[in-house]
């Protein structure tokens, strides 16, 4: 490799110092938003000498980054495992050994205790040759409530010339769908109230705790408070003045997390946590204790979604997706199979492990 390349295994302590000294936020592209880094170093589960990733530079320009950090399995030992969130290499180095080298470094510094929630299709052939076991296969659902002109143009470049007309048509279609769904929502949610929270109170934690007992990852009140914290996102009113871009999500002119207690009178019937980022709504938690209230909690989700005027919903929860499309008007649902992996040397009960949507969901 080029002798000017510097490869840095990044610990929590180094990341904290980097935040103070602005070490990793220079140039056109950086690993992750500073808000995400601040959130990461506030994690109750990451020790100072735990690794948060590997970043590589060539003459001060970032050329590769693996984002990773530890978590605890929901077993008796509370085994430490590392999530590998993303693996990026600059296009200049796509066909070199750099990508494989830093990947192997990441696996080794994590003691081969690696979990991967999902991976991009362009590296599927790579993982088929690696010592990983599929622990979960699930559908990722993108539910569209409008045509979404920006996504159509991104997919079909020739439509760019018709951008003006597409936006007008998209707006009209979205308004019709929203009107149809709003008429259903009003009658279905009239007995519901919503309490929006930043932290879990005693009553909310008592509701959530039994619903997470069988999760792959050990859930505590402190952990979920960290998981749903708003400090990981930054809203930027003047987007075109940002001095750099980030590989990870966290900065947008419209990004925020909403944590909602769904209630009938004084009784909690559901808990919802979702991130709105521009036109999308990404579901982190959708918890319902009693099956009789499931449809009502879906109605609550759609009411919140509709008021934010988002255009599509992301979820890995097939039951939730099916219920939404059954009860409400949509344009179409795009589904793609995603696989969750664990390294073969991970201390994990492979036969009885199930990765849920909220496990490793660090969007």
Buried (B, 14 or more C-beta within 10 A) or exposed (E): EEEEBEBBBBBBBBBBEBBEEEBBBBEEBBBBBBBBBBBBBEBEBBEEEBBBBBBBBBEEBBBBBBBBBBBBBBEEEEBBBBBBBBBBBBEEBEEBEBBEBBBEBBBEBBBBBBBBBBBEEEEEEEBEEBEBEEBBEBBBBBBBBBBBBBBBBEEEEEBEEBEEEBBEBBEEBBEEBBEEBEEBBEEBBEEBEBEEBEEBEEEBBEBBBEBBEEBBBBBBBBBBBBBBBBBBBBEBEEEEEEEEEBBBBBBBEBBBBBBBBBBEEEEBBBBBBBBBBEBBBBBBBBBBBEEEBBBBBBBBBBBBBBEBBBBBBBBBBBEBBEBBBEBBBBBEBEEEEBBBBBBEEBBBEEEEBEBBBBBBBBB
